Amino acid sequence: MNTHPVSRLDLVTTWGVIRLTAGGGRLLTCELPFQRTAPIAAPRITGRKLILAVASDRRVLQQAEKFIRACLRGLPPRAIPQLNPKVAGGFTARVLAALQKIPSGATMTYGDIARRIGAPRAARAVGTACGANPLPLFIPCHRVVAAGDALGGFSAGLAWKKFLLAKECGG
């Protein structure tokens, strides 16, 4: 049973609402609005709404907001907030840990990640784990591409993946 309240910050953007949740002083989730096709202009934050933010979570949500603002501008973020991604299964956790080691500006294939975590035949499962990433932007699953440098997929739509790769944001 979770005894910590969950705090939430909604960042209203020109692409939709980016929803952040935190608990226990750590960032839990980052939900990006789905974009099937890229709008003409890059996403821009136009408003914010803080919901039930306990003191220990305010700081992490403020750090996350600064991180996202830098990301959307294509600037290197100063710091990544403390993360606590809740994922099912050790395989997904291993994939997310490997994603955090992909350097900024670099990409790896799903197969590369599978080999890196010792499961060389699990490229599709790596794709599934990337799709289950509860913290896109902060755990840079956008840096994972299909064989032959095809984009592959992205949970919030390929418009986001293209934008993120072009701006190169993420931890």
Secondary structure, DSSP 8 states (H G I E B T S, - for coil): ---S--EEEEEEETTEEEEEEEETTEEEEEE----SS--SS---EEEEEEES--HHHHHHHHHHHHHHHHHHHT---S----B----SSHHHHHHHHHHTTS-TT--EEHHHHHHHTT-TT-HHHHHHHHHT-S-TTTS-GGGEE-GGG-----TT-HHHHHHHHHHT---
